[in-house]
Amino acid sequence: MMRFIFSIIMLLTVLMGDSDAELTIKKKVDNRSKIAIADGSTSIDNSTSRKVFSLFLNDLKLSGNFSADSRYYTAEYSSDVLPTEVKSNEYTLKYQLLNTSGASLSVILIQNSNGTKLFQKSYSIGAFNKYPFLVHKAVSDINRILGYGSIDWMNRLVLFTRYTASRQSEIILSDYTFTYKYPIIRSGLNLFPKWSDKSQSSFYYTAMNGARPVLYRYHLNNGTKDMITSSDGMLVCSDVSSNGSKLLLTMAPNGQPDIYEYDVATKSASRLTDFGGIDVSGQYMSGEKQIVFVSNRLGYPNIFKKYLTSPSVSPVVSRGRNNNSCDAFGNKIVYSSRESSERFRGNTFNIYLNSTSGTTPLTNSGDNQFPRFSSDGNVVLYVKQQSGKSLVGYVNIDTKESSIFNVGSKVQSIDW
Amino acid sequence: MKKLFLIATVILVAFFWTGCSQKAPELNTGANISDVPSLGSDGVNVGEHGEISNADALRAKMSPSGGLPNDGSYNNSSGGFQSVYFGFGDFSIVNDMQKAIDKNIQTLKSYNGNIKVEGNCDEFGTDEFNYALGLKRAKAVKDALVAQGIAAERFTIVSLGESAPACTNSTADECYAQNRRVDLHKQ
């Protein structure tokens, strides 16, 4: 009886608590390098200084390789003297940001035990409000210099669509923390941006402004666009092959949404799925020999996979009654799964990682969807819906370190 | 342990007591149109019908899967057409949705032009799946009209996903239900 009552209390505590805390397992905590951050900027307003400090702090944390001192230190950039308090850390990262016809950032990495300068570099960019990209580049360089491998995913540009009014949206370019945001395409209903190659110099998107949806490729360097194809009903570019030559499209030429592989050079499409219900969100996996996709062929949205050359389809996920988004990297799959059955509100969707070592949760509360692997497969981006707004979270798969950022509006789709 | 038992009992009693103490909402039946004083012959003709005055009564009229009643009380279409409302995650024409199809057949008897059929969704789920769901809804409406003799080539179907909500100002069931619909317009 007591065990039953205790279980009820625990259940109520979980239900009423509804904590939004992210899953943060401090794995390998003892192996991380302790680092302090010291601001040597003198001509930047206090608000911007704090933002820059927060960017450094978050980048170091999310790398999974640093235990960053969260105290805000200042130090004269050109002096070798450091605050006494930083000495409890192994390293100090000292920086100076200047606003001189753009943004200029200088960084020095100092080994606190003997004052040795391990790394020194300056960065610049044409517009001051693009300074977040300089911070991310500096941190990824420091990570590499110290032998921790690549975290270049930090330098990736993020593209997302947000609705602005009924049948109106805009496609925004941002850094991964959404500190820098710039609208690339405005006016009308333009959706589903997808980077067209690794260099991030152009992207595909769907324009819904005529009788039929049209897929365009937009070139960032000159602002021009090429029409790729169009289809009745719906048209989405869900994935691009690693060399950019093939696209996975969801098209509905007869009102029936199925997944097609489109050859960019020959402008021809071959149908990969043939089902009377809904097949969407195709993603390449396993060296682009297979695709993983979302289908309602069991009566509810779930994750399936198939070889490109075979008609047979097999389910990937056996849990959850609504698994409606997925991504793949190599043989790893991430997907969202509904954990509750509220018909109209308050459902919990969590992100799961499916790999050869089993299935593990990457989030533990809230409405989390739209998982997207980083370019190196080590970090997963996801969209958390909360009170009609979107937050974007990142989870380091190995360390489980996570961060979450407020986008400030509702995200329709996202790519990085 | 006694203290724990006492706390648990208080919580459980409070929880269930709070849940049971809500008074059942009542329909506003006090003033129907016949109670309103005549407005005389000043050219103002107030035609009102089908008003639902509380959410519980509306829920009772919704389909088991959360579709709005297809009796003309809601409409987002133009040109004399009637929107068709769907349940949560559904894209089949069932139950009273046939009433809306019949209404649209009547309208098409006096219109020989082309028709645009737009499928819409609520905000639940990811947008790519929702665009496909909206499309399946639009196709279901088109197929139902074609089955009654309307030429298929007169239709253009498109999905607007969750980009064109009819209701955005509430998180109530009936607000979301207004967005699970197919609208028809003359082209």
Contacts between the chains, C-beta under 8 A, distances in Angstrom:
chain1	res1	chain2	res2	distance
A	2	B	1	6.3
A	2	B	4	7.4
A	2	B	5	7.1
A	5	B	4	7.3
A	5	B	5	6.3
A	5	B	8	4.3
A	6	B	4	7.2
A	6	B	8	7.6
A	8	B	8	6.4
A	8	B	12	6.7
A	9	B	4	7.7
A	9	B	7	7.5
A	9	B	8	5.4
A	9	B	11	6.9
A	12	B	11	6.3
A	12	B	15	7.3
A	163	B	162	8.0
A	163	B	163	6.1
A	166	B	163	7.1
A	166	B	164	5.1
A	166	B	165	6.8
A	167	B	160	6.8
A	167	B	163	5.6
A	167	B	164	5.2
A	169	B	163	6.8
A	189	B	160	7.8
A	189	B	163	5.8
A	191	B	127	7.3
A	191	B	161	7.8
A	191	B	163	7.6
A	192	B	127	7.7
A	192	B	128	7.0
A	208	B	158	7.6
A	208	B	160	7.4
A	208	B	163	7.6
A	211	B	156	5.9
A	211	B	158	7.6
A	212	B	158	7.7
A	213	B	158	7.5
A	232	B	156	7.7
A	232	B	157	7.0
A	232	B	158	7.9
A	233	B	135	4.6
A	233	B	138	7.5
A	233	B	139	7.6
A	233	B	157	5.7
A	233	B	158	6.3
A	233	B	159	6.1
A	234	B	131	4.8
A	234	B	132	6.4
A	234	B	134	7.9
A	234	B	135	5.1
A	234	B	158	7.8
A	234	B	159	5.0
A	236	B	128	5.4
A	236	B	131	6.9
A	238	B	128	6.8
A	250	B	128	6.5
A	250	B	132	6.8
A	252	B	132	7.5
A	252	B	135	5.5
A	252	B	159	8.0
A	255	B	135	6.3
A	255	B	136	7.9
A	255	B	138	7.2
A	255	B	139	3.8
A	255	B	142	7.1
A	255	B	157	5.3
A	256	B	139	7.3
A	257	B	131	7.9
A	257	B	132	4.0
A	257	B	135	5.8
A	257	B	136	7.3
A	277	B	136	7.5
A	278	B	129	6.7
A	278	B	132	4.4
A	278	B	133	6.5
A	278	B	136	6.3
A	279	B	132	7.8
A	280	B	128	4.8
A	280	B	129	5.5
A	280	B	131	7.7
A	280	B	132	4.8
A	281	B	126	7.5
A	281	B	128	5.1
A	281	B	129	7.1
A	294	B	126	7.9
A	294	B	128	7.6
A	294	B	129	5.9
A	300	B	89	7.5
A	301	B	125	7.2
A	301	B	129	5.8
A	322	B	125	7.4
A	324	B	125	5.1
A	324	B	126	5.1
A	324	B	129	4.7
A	325	B	126	4.4
A	325	B	128	7.6
A	325	B	129	7.5
A	336	B	126	7.5
A	343	B	65	8.0
A	343	B	66	5.9
A	343	B	88	5.3
A	343	B	173	7.8
A	344	B	66	7.0
A	344	B	88	7.4
A	344	B	124	7.8
A	344	B	171	7.8
A	344	B	173	4.9
A	344	B	176	5.5
A	345	B	171	5.7
A	347	B	124	7.3
A	369	B	125	7.9
A	369	B	126	5.4
A	370	B	126	5.9
A	412	B	127	5.2
A	412	B	163	7.7
A	413	B	127	5.7
A	413	B	128	7.1
